[in-house]
Amino acid sequence: MHGASMALSEFELITRYFRTCGAQRRDVALGVGDDAALLECPPGMQLVATTDTLVAGVHFPTSAPAASIGHRALAVNLSDIAAMGARPAWALLALTLPAADEAWLTEFAAGFGSLARAHEVALAGGDTTRGPLTITVQLLGHVPHGRALTRAGGRAGDLLFVSGSPGDAGAGLAIEQGRLAAPPAAAPYLRERFLLPTPRVALGERLRDYARACIDVSDGLLGDAAKLAAASGVGLEIFFGELPVSAPLLQALGPDAARELALTAGDDYELLFAVDPARAAELERELPPAQWNYRQIGVLRAAPGAVVTRDGTVMEFSHSGYQHFA
């Protein structure tokens, strides 16, 4: 790791907070503390690589707890690996800090480290430097050769499923920012869904056997579904009434606004995936929806474009919500 010197010497920083932050893996031949890491990729596997940058005030509120920032920085990358049907293995962390705040670093490393260990991810190296608070994580994983899920495999007629309950994180962010007053019974759950999202890594790996296409829902369900459909060369229809919304979100917003938010809000890190209808019964038998927490919300279709229907009527959405066609 290299970088501008900080109050704590960089070497002390790295050693103290990050040498044992992630999981210990035997396939890290050389990890934190040298110029670069040496990693052993298993035979018969393709390397999968993703990276994301989180900037204070852009991707999270400046007041967000350090543990949440550490968790989310890794979670957003785990979600991308999950969408490829891959298994995460090694992370690199580039941390830009205004100052070497030991209390903040302790919390950040705890949030990052607990999620890393839960997914057996080793922190194999990175960089620390001084500047506005910015966190960049590169995550590497692997997938059996030729078996990765992509956005491009869907076909007209495929059933469209989503995991979890989209919209929760968007409501949680709105609560954090003071834009939404949620009932006391609902607010803690919604805030946690934003601050500590759960990437669907185990589901992603198992979907290799069933899904034809997959994408992680990070920028909003409707927009990300449209990306999957476009990459697959098809269109899609989402059934508004089938959108899975959580009880706390319903409490906070009511059914229509909750489903609007489920379609348009970001930061959910759920998986949206397309399945051949001939495989759907097998999918639901082998991965029971009640256990794996996913639901059919629509279909891919030959006609291009993305539509949302309610009781057979097409709804028109804008960023401020939807209007029925006149």
N, C-alpha and C positions, 0 to 999 in steps of 0.2 A: 504494500500500500504506500502510495506517495501523496504528498499534499502540502499546502502551506502550513507552516508551524502554528501551533495553537498553544494556549496557556499550559495545559497538560501537554507534555511532549507527545508527539504523534505515536511514538513507539509505546509509551505507557497507555495511551488511549486504546490502541488496538489490543494490546495484551490484556488490559484490565477488563474491557467490555466485550470484546468480540472473539477472542481466541477459542473460547468454549461456548460460544453463543448458540450454535446450531447442534445438529446431531453429529455424533462421531461415526464416520463411515470408513470402511476399509478400502473403498475405491478412491479415496483421496490420498494419492501417493505423496503429495506435498501441498500443504494448505496455507493458512494465514502466516505471514511473516517473511515470505520470500518475494522475489520480483513478480512471480506469477504462480498459479496453482498447476499441479499435475494431476490429472483425473483419468481414471481407467473406465472407458465406456464398455459395457458388456458386449460380448460377441453377438452378432445377429440383430443388433439394435441400431436404430437411427437416433442421432442426437437431436433433441428438440430444444430450441433456444427462444427466450422471450425477454423483453425488458420493458419497464415502465418507470416513469419519473413522476413523483408527487411533489408539488410545489406548495408551500404554505400560503394560504389565502386564495389558492386557485383550486386545489384538489382536496383540501381539508381546511376547516376553520383554524386560524392561528391559535385559538384557545384549546384546540383538541388535546386530550391527554397524550403524553409521549408514548405510553404503552399502546394506545390505539393507533398512533402513527406507525409504530414499528410493525404491528400486526397487519395493518392495511397495506403497507408497502410490500409485504411478502404475499398477502392474500390476493392482491390484484394479479400478480404474476402466477400464483398457483392456479388461479381460475383460467388463465390462458393455457397453461399446461393441461389442465383438466379437459378443456374444450378440444384438445387434440387427441384425447384418449391416452395420454402419456403419463408416465410416472416421474414426479420431480425428484431431483437428486442433489444438485449443487447450486448454491447462490453466491453471487458477488454483490457487494453492497458499497455504493458510493454515497458518502454522507457529507453534505455541505452544511456547516453549522455557523451561526453568528458568533458563538462562543462555546468553549468546552464546559458546559454546565453538567456537573457530575450527577446531580439528582435527575436531570432530564435523560442523560445517557443511560443511567441505571434502569429507568423505566422503559425507555425505548428498547434497550437490549432485552429486557424481560418480555416485552410484547412480541418482538421479532423472534426471540429464541424459543418461546413456548410453542408458537405456531410452527417454527422450523422443526423442532423436535417431534411434534405431533405428526408431521409428514415425512420424517426421516431425511430432512434436508440439511446438508452440511454447509456452513458458511465457509467458503474456500478462499476468500480474499476480497479485496476492494480498495477503497481510497477514502481518506478524510481530508477535507479542505475547509477554509474559512469563507463564509459568504452567507447570502440569504438562505434560510432553512429550505433545503431541497434534498429529497431522498431518491436515489435511483437504484433499483435492484435489477440485476440480470439473473434469470433463473434458467438452469439447464436441467433437462431430464432426458428420458429415452423411451422409445416405443418400438415394439417389434417391427422389423423391416417391412415396409409396405402396408402397415396396418393403421397408420395415423388417421384420425378423423380430420376432415377439412370442412370448409363451408360449401364446397362445390359439388357434393355427391347427391344432393336431393333431386327427386323427380316428381313430376306432376302426379297427384294422387297420394303422395306420402302424407302420413299423419304427423302433425307438429305438436311436440310436447315441451313443457317447461318444468324445471324443478323449482321447489320452494314456493314462496309467496312474494312475487315482485311488487314493488311499490313501497315496501316497508322501509328500505334504506332512504328513499327519497323523502318519506315523511320524517324519518329520524334526522336527516340533514336539516329539514325545514324547522324542526323543533330546536336543534342546536343553534340555528341562525335566528331564532325568535320569530319566524314567519308562520308557525303553526302552534296553536295551543291545544295540545291533546289531553284527554282525560287522564288523571293521575294513574289509573289502572293500566293505560295503554302506553304512556310516554316512555317508561324505562325500556320496554321491549323494543319499541321502534328506534330509540336512540342507539341501543346496543346493535341493532341490525345495520346501522350505518357505521358505528365506531368499530365493531368487531365482526365483519362479514365472514360467513363460512363458505370457503371455496369447495366445490363439489368434486373433489379429486377422486374419491372412490367410485362415485357414479360414472365419472368420465372414463375411467379405465374399463369399467364393465360395459359401457356403451359401445366399445369397439366391436362387440359381437352383434350389435343390433342396429345402431344408428347408421344412416347413410351420409348424414351431414350434421355438423354441430357448430355452435358458436356460443361464446360466453356473453351473458347479458350484462354489459357494463355501461352502455350509453343510452339505455332505454329499450324496452322489449320490442316495440313496434319498429324502431329504426334498426335494431340488430337483426330482427327477423327479416326485414327487407334486404339487409346485406347478405344473409344466407341465401335467400331466394334469388337475388341477382347473381351471386356467385354460381348458383346451381342452374341459372338460365330459365327460371320459372317465376311464377307469381305466388301470392299466398292469400289466404283468408283466415282471419282470427275471429273466433266467436266471443263477443264481448261478455256474454253471460257465463262463459266457462272459465274466465280468468280467475285463478286461485288467489283470493285475498285473505289475509289473516284477520282473525277476530279483532286484534288491537287496531288494525288499519280501518276496519269497518266502524269500530267505535269512534275513531278520530274523525272520519270523513263521511261516513255513510256509503251505501253500495255503489252509486254511480261515480262519485268523485274518487273513491278508492280504486275502482277499476280503471278510471282515466289515468290515475297516477301509476298504477301497475303497468300501463302501456307506455308511458312517456318518461317516467323518472329513471335516472341512472343509478349506478353504484350498487346494484343488487348482487352481481357475481353469481348468478344462477346459470344453468345450462339450458339452452334451447336446442332441440334436436329433432331431426326428421327420420321417420321409421317407415319402411315398406309396410303397407297394411297387412300383407301376408305374414309378417313377422310380429305383429302387434300382440297377438295372443301369447306367443312364446315369451316376448319381452315381459309382459305383465305377470306371467307365471313365474319366470326366473327372477325377476326383479319386482316384487310386489309393490305397487304404487304407494300403498299405505306405509310400507317400511322405508322405501327409497324417496318418498316425497316428490312425486312428479305427477303431471296431469296433462291430458290432451287439451289443447286450446285452439286447434285449427288444422288446416290442411294446406299443402302446396298444390298449386293448380297451374294449368297451361297458360291461362291469360296473364300477361305481365302485370306488375304492380302489386301493391299491398292494400287490401281492404279489410275493414273491421265491420262485422255484421252483428246486428242485434235483432233477434226474431225475424231473420231473413231480410232485414232492411240494412242497406249500407250506411254506415255512420261516417261523417267526414271529420277528420281531426286537424287541428292546428295546434301551435304551441300553447295556446291558451285553453285547450280542451277540444271538445268536439261540437259540431253542429250537425243536425240532420240535413240531408240534401233538401232543398226547397221543393 
